[in-house]
Amino acid sequence: MESLPRKRKGARSLAGSLHDASADRKRTCRERKPRPDKKKKKPSAAGDDAATASGRGGVVMTAPPASGRATPDSPGRGLKRKVGCIESATRIGRKKRLETEYELGDEIGQGKFGSVRICRAKAGGEEFACKALPKNGEETVHREVEIMQHLSGHPGVVTLKAVFEDADKFYLVMELCSGGRLLDEMARDGTFSEQRAALVIKDLMSVVKYCHEMGVIHRDIKPENILLTKTGKMKLADFGLAARVTNGQKLSGVAGSPAYVAPEVLSGSYSEKVDIWGAGVLLHVLLLGSLPFQGGSLEAVFEAIKTVELDFNSGPWESMSVLGRDLISRMLDRDVSSRMTADQVLCHPWVLFYTECTLKAVTPNVTNQIVAPKIPWDRIRSHSESSASDSSSQRSEDQDECGIVDALTAAITHVRISEPKRTRLCSPGIPIQQECSSNLKSNLCTAF
Ligand SMILES: Nc1ncnc2c1ncn2[C@@H]1O[C@H](COP(=O)(O)OP(=O)(O)OP(=O)(O)O)[C@@H](O)[C@H]1O
């Protein structure tokens, strides 16, 4: 039996705590293809229906549910109505208890709102993760379940298997990510090389792009919520703060984890671009081992998020490729309209260079996946002073694949950002572990 490499507080080995069983249960929604929501709630005028609903633990949730609301007096019906194809599993759960189908094991994680335990299907013996959530934040649980089901089918999203409930709690049975959290990897390995960071960003942006296309804003992108499977595949988890939006709809209300929160969240009206900001903060932590916006109090952190300018021309940034700096500056752009989209991040030369070129080294033909027109050379040129960018400006869209890779190589080596020198922000690299075990942990590393 596989043991989980990293466990959070109270975690123990599963060994010996679960029984073997024979055949796996067949009811699952995994095969279900994701499809656009047909029953989206019409966006309402700011301040009324897009309004605040109290979430679990006092979390402010301001996104309108994409489909109907649960009435306070009909929790089970509300859940069943909202979970779509999970409904059958839920119905079974309501007749049989969780324990009739699953054997609960040890705790493998502790979130702000509940604990996560390993569990094993009595039929078949497959292992899952079971997240228990108190019923006092019922509307939020409904939303989390609905969103997980809505996104189900994408390989980068933790799959929801079934939902159960008893008098006090909901139980979300999910795909088990036994490789631990990205945060644990970061604490273990220290800063990532640019190539390793690019691979993380590529995987993350692929799933974020999918979420945005499906009308979901995650709102809590951080390394604690990026889980890894046994084989090291990345899965985005914890949709407890996620919200569904219709085209162009803005959210209001502060939600997220302080250190990762985008400036527009603090001003009260925001869109899916908050996830790009969160990923930009994550990229900063991956490369430098420190948070970009810091302070001794929540207020100080928020002030830094709103005002501090990052200096990409000195200190630890000097050893980073200019394209890496270029990307992060475009992800941490306070101007939401010019901040990159997930798709643009995926097409950024830094990401392409470190991910596509890696593939090219082992599979020569794979570089034909680099589509010249998608590379934002114009943007690179406008932020560069070097001859490499000058030469890149002459490249045409029908450039051959080797030429593109050569250009990427030259660009990543020589291009420099031409922005004026800014005030230095980054404090000396603070080890991630230390950072998250400090007094600020509860404030800066956990959602609010
Ligand atoms: N599917 C899973 N497989 C393995 N471990 C998991 C899984 N889901 C959650 N965990 C573990 O449990 C922890 C808490 O889970 P999760 O973040 O979903 O809970 P939460 O109460 O919403 O937390 P938060 O305080 O971040 O909002 C995760 O950081 C992770 O360590």
The ligand as a Tripos MOL2 file, in Angstrom:
@<TRIPOS>MOLECULE
LIG
   31    33     1     0     0
SMALL
NO_CHARGES

@<TRIPOS>ATOM
      1 N1         -7.4730   14.9220   -3.2660 N.pl3     1 LIG1
      2 C1         -6.5330   15.0160   -2.3230 C.ar      1 LIG1
      3 N2         -5.5430   14.1210   -2.2340 N.ar      1 LIG1
      4 C2         -4.5910   14.2130   -1.2760 C.ar      1 LIG1
      5 N3         -4.5520   15.1780   -0.3490 N.ar      1 LIG1
      6 C3         -5.5190   16.1130   -0.3860 C.ar      1 LIG1
      7 C4         -6.5570   16.0880   -1.3620 C.ar      1 LIG1
      8 N4         -7.3590   17.1500   -1.1600 N.ar      1 LIG1
      9 C5         -6.8580   17.8000   -0.1170 C.ar      1 LIG1
     10 N5         -5.7430   17.1980    0.3590 N.ar      1 LIG1
     11 C6         -4.9170   17.6330    1.4910 C.3       1 LIG1
     12 O1         -5.7230   18.3250    2.4320 O.3       1 LIG1
     13 C7         -5.3120   19.6880    2.5380 C.3       1 LIG1
     14 C8         -6.5180   20.5720    2.7530 C.3       1 LIG1
     15 O2         -7.4170   20.3990    1.6650 O.3       1 LIG1
     16 P1         -8.2130   21.6050    1.0640 P.3       1 LIG1
     17 O3         -7.2270   22.6760    0.7000 O.co2     1 LIG1
     18 O4         -9.1040   21.1260   -0.0010 O.co2     1 LIG1
     19 O5         -9.0600   22.0270    2.3280 O.3       1 LIG1
     20 P2         -9.6120   23.4470    2.7320 P.3       1 LIG1
     21 O6        -10.2720   23.2900    4.0540 O.co2     1 LIG1
     22 O7        -10.4730   23.9590    1.6580 O.co2     1 LIG1
     23 O8         -8.2450   24.2300    2.8300 O.3       1 LIG1
     24 P3         -7.8630   25.7670    2.7560 P.3       1 LIG1
     25 O9         -7.5240   26.1360    4.1590 O.co2     1 LIG1
     26 O10        -6.6390   25.7700    1.8520 O.co2     1 LIG1
     27 O11        -8.9970   26.5040    2.1770 O.co2     1 LIG1
     28 C9         -4.5370   19.9680    1.2660 C.3       1 LIG1
     29 O12        -3.5990   20.9930    1.4130 O.3       1 LIG1
     30 C10        -3.8610   18.6230    1.0160 C.3       1 LIG1
     31 O13        -2.7240   18.4920    1.8420 O.3       1 LIG1
@<TRIPOS>BOND
     1     1     2 1
     2     2     3 ar
     3     2     7 ar
     4     3     4 ar
     5     4     5 ar
     6     5     6 ar
     7     6     7 ar
     8     6    10 ar
     9     7     8 ar
    10     8     9 ar
    11     9    10 ar
    12    10    11 1
    13    11    12 1
    14    11    30 1
    15    12    13 1
    16    13    14 1
    17    13    28 1
    18    14    15 1
    19    15    16 1
    20    16    17 2
    21    16    18 1
    22    16    19 1
    23    19    20 1
    24    20    21 2
    25    20    22 1
    26    20    23 1
    27    23    24 1
    28    24    25 2
    29    24    26 1
    30    24    27 1
    31    28    29 1
    32    28    30 1
    33    30    31 1
@<TRIPOS>SUBSTRUCTURE
     1 LIG1         1 GROUP 0 **** ****
